[in-house]
């Protein structure tokens, strides 16, 4: 039988394909020639038992196939399994564990390599490495599993198990829709949690910062809690006193309100008077500050003289010419001895001319510190007559008090013009008499003696029968801005 040329070519191509296919399958799947081609290297595993593993079983690294199981040899106290691993799969040597596992309850066994670290040395470096027995684990044998299941089933009381089954049936009977709703809601909850995962992750990351802050402030938090505990303990101990204080607050508030009502006519005058006192104190700030600084030192020094031992400790220190007197600026002044007590007109055009930082006693208004100067209270113009009545006087009309304020001011203005009580007019001095150890003063008719003050209207009646109206507080503008300051001194007389 003669074959045609085309058939021969087809048979030759089919033979080549067959040889190539068998070679590839033999090398890649059966492993023939891999050692010769340098595509694999070997490692060993020491086991106490095979655990069902067999030659040509799969070897995985983190679940990825990396080789096959080679020949299995017996040793004195177990077996030794040879692993044929593919090159290019870098598997760490130190700490790597070999686990004989099952793919399923009825699946075949395989060896899974689990690394203990990420870095080298690796299994493909140097001599073949043997994974020690302490780093291996075997699956539970089927016989032991069945024995454990039998022990578990035998340990359960069938009567109690029947009761449990009956109770579960009663518990879940007719609740299928509710269970389905729970499962559906759980599914929605999980989906919502999955969508909120980025926010949840940021929350957890930021909580680390919060917790670190709390840990760093632990001592302060403990101190605060301890102090708070002491405070609450003190409040608990003083609870009766606090309750009595709270109960007494309404009565105290009522009494304070009554006191303020009673002081209403006089308190504004007192506060207004204190305004002038405050202005004077403000002008003397530098002197008061020095007084407050030196007074404690002076009092403390007094106790060094009289320490309380029945004796007085005194000393004498002469500080003549310490500091020396200032002479610059007094060159034209004639020296005067202390024995000369005759009257002599002082020279007002001389003074110390030394610098401010001179070691001599630099004195005089020229050297007064400028930053200690405070503007003095301004005296209204035309108030040279001192404390007295406002412009126009304080005289009113005799008889009823209707329109007394305006009439009094008007009449007073007229009298002021006529000169009876004008500016600079001399005020008649009162006459006095002593009776029963008390001094009684009598004022002339032209003067004012305040008596019978009515705080509701601010009116008073003098001994001459006239009605006078005084302002409620100092600084009132009823009788003129320029003269209202005088009532700071007249106000106390109205009480």
MOUR-V847473 format. One record per backbone hydrogen bond with DSSP energy under -1.0 kcal/mol. NH is the residue of the N-H (numbers start at 1). CO is the residue of the C=O. If there is no record, write none. Layout:
BEGIN
nh: {NH/NH}
co: {CO/CO}
END
This chain:
BEGIN
nh: {8/9/10/11/12/13/14/15/16/17/18/19/20/21/22/23/24/25/26/27/28/29/30/31/32/34/37/39/41/43/44/45/46/47/53/56/57/59/60/61/62/64/66/67/68/69/70/73/75/79/80/81/82/83/84/85/86/87/89/93/96/97/98/99/100/101/103/110/111/112/113/114/123/125/131/135/136/137/145/146/147/148/149/150/151/152/153/154/155/161/162/163/164/165/166/167/168/169/170/171/172/173/175/179/180/181/182/183/184/185/186/187/188/189/190/191/192/193/194/195/196/197/200/201/202/203/204/205/206/207/210/211/212/213/214/215/216/217/218/221/222/223/224/225/226/227/228/229/230/231/232/233/234/235/236/237/238/242/243/244/245/246/247/248/252/253/254/255/256/257/258/259/260/261/262/263/267/270/271/272/273/274/277/278/279/280/281/282/283/284/285/288/289/290/291/292/293/294/295/298/299/300/301/302/303/306/313/322/330/333/340/341/353/358/361/362/367/368/372/373/383/386/393/404/407/408/409/410/411/412/413/414/415/416/417/418/419/420/425/431/433/435/438/440/442/447/454/458/460/461/462/465/467/468/470/476/486/487/488/489/490/491/494/495}
co: {4/5/6/7/8/9/10/11/12/13/14/15/16/17/18/19/20/21/22/23/24/25/25/26/26/31/33/34/85/83/129/81/131/79/50/69/54/67/111/64/113/61/59/59/84/57/82/80/78/47/73/45/71/43/68/41/66/39/86/121/93/114/135/112/137/110/108/101/58/99/60/97/91/122/44/132/133/98/141/142/143/144/145/146/147/148/149/150/151/157/158/159/160/161/162/163/164/165/166/167/168/169/172/175/176/177/178/179/180/181/182/183/184/185/186/187/188/189/190/191/192/194/196/197/198/199/200/201/202/203/206/207/208/209/210/211/212/213/215/217/218/219/220/221/222/223/224/225/226/227/228/229/230/231/232/233/234/238/239/240/241/242/243/244/248/249/250/251/252/253/254/255/256/257/258/259/263/266/267/268/269/270/273/274/275/276/277/278/279/280/282/284/285/286/287/288/289/290/291/294/295/296/297/298/299/302/305/319/327/330/337/339/328/355/324/360/364/365/369/370/380/383/390/401/403/404/405/406/407/408/409/410/411/412/413/414/415/415/422/442/440/438/435/433/431/444/459/454/468/451/466/462/397/460/458/473/483/484/485/486/486/487/491/492}
END
